[in-house]
Amino acid sequence: MPIPPCVVRVRLVRGRRKVLGLWLPVVLLWPVIAALAALAFVVAVPLSLVLGPSGRGRAVLRSVPCLLRLLAATRGLEVDLVDGDRETSIRCS
């Protein structure tokens, strides 16, 4: 299973001068994300049993792992925005 990003780096540059450089440790949020995922799974199981006869139960049950995979897929994401003399850079690693 892919690992979610550990650090998000944000860099803001205006002209040739760096205005802001942040390192955000996302790894500290992993326990919170795990607790929210467990809570979502606890809610999804009874909901899937209720929606099972209509055919939507399987989709509800699959949504929690899909959201976790989506979060893990942000590792390696790079966003560079340039507007005139302003530059914004976001890196997830």
C-alpha positions as CSV (number, residue, x, y, z in Angstrom):
1,M,0.0,0.0,0.0
2,P,1.4,3.5,-0.9
3,I,2.5,5.7,2.0
4,P,0.9,9.2,2.4
5,P,3.2,12.2,2.2
6,C,5.4,13.0,5.2
7,V,6.2,16.6,4.5
8,V,4.6,19.4,2.4
9,R,7.0,22.1,1.4
10,V,5.5,25.5,0.4
11,R,7.7,28.2,-1.2
12,L,6.5,31.7,-2.1
13,V,8.8,34.0,-4.2
14,R,8.2,37.6,-5.2
15,G,10.7,38.8,-7.8
16,R,14.0,37.3,-6.8
17,R,13.3,37.4,-3.1
18,K,11.9,34.4,-1.2
19,V,8.8,35.6,0.8
20,L,7.9,32.4,2.6
21,G,9.3,28.9,2.9
22,L,7.4,26.4,5.0
23,W,7.9,22.8,5.8
24,L,4.7,21.3,7.1
25,P,5.1,17.9,8.8
26,V,2.1,15.9,7.6
27,V,3.4,12.8,9.3
28,L,2.2,14.3,12.6
29,L,-1.4,14.2,11.3
30,W,-1.2,10.4,10.4
31,P,-2.7,9.3,13.8
32,V,-5.6,11.7,13.3
33,I,-6.2,10.5,9.8
34,A,-6.1,6.9,10.9
35,A,-8.7,7.6,13.7
36,L,-10.9,9.4,11.2
37,A,-10.6,6.5,8.7
38,A,-11.5,4.0,11.5
39,L,-14.5,6.1,12.4
40,A,-15.6,6.4,8.7
41,F,-15.3,2.6,8.4
42,V,-17.4,2.1,11.5
43,V,-20.1,4.3,9.9
44,A,-19.7,2.7,6.5
45,V,-20.3,-0.9,7.6
46,P,-23.9,-0.4,8.9
47,L,-24.6,2.1,6.1
48,S,-23.6,-0.5,3.6
49,L,-25.8,-3.1,5.3
50,V,-28.8,-0.7,5.1
51,L,-28.1,0.2,1.4
52,G,-27.2,-3.4,0.5
53,P,-30.6,-4.3,-1.0
54,S,-30.5,-1.2,-3.3
55,G,-27.1,-2.2,-4.7
56,R,-25.2,0.8,-3.3
57,G,-23.8,-0.9,-0.2
58,R,-20.7,-2.2,-1.9
59,A,-19.9,1.4,-3.2
60,V,-20.2,2.8,0.3
61,L,-18.0,0.1,1.8
62,R,-15.3,0.7,-0.8
63,S,-15.3,4.5,-0.4
64,V,-13.1,4.5,2.8
65,P,-10.1,2.6,1.3
66,C,-10.5,4.7,-1.9
67,L,-10.2,7.9,0.0
68,L,-7.1,6.6,1.8
69,R,-5.5,5.6,-1.5
70,L,-6.3,9.1,-2.9
71,L,-4.6,10.7,0.0
72,A,-1.5,8.4,-0.5
73,A,-1.5,9.3,-4.2
74,T,-0.6,12.9,-3.3
75,R,2.9,11.8,-2.5
76,G,5.2,13.2,-5.2
77,L,2.7,15.9,-6.1
78,E,4.4,19.1,-7.4
79,V,2.5,22.3,-8.1
80,D,4.2,25.4,-9.6
81,L,2.3,28.6,-10.1
82,V,3.8,31.6,-11.9
83,D,2.1,35.0,-12.2
84,G,4.3,37.7,-13.4
85,D,7.0,38.2,-10.8
86,R,5.2,36.0,-8.2
87,E,6.0,32.3,-7.9
88,T,4.3,29.7,-5.7
89,S,5.7,26.1,-5.3
90,I,4.1,23.3,-3.4
91,R,5.9,19.9,-3.1
92,C,4.5,16.8,-1.3
93,S,7.1,14.2,-0.3
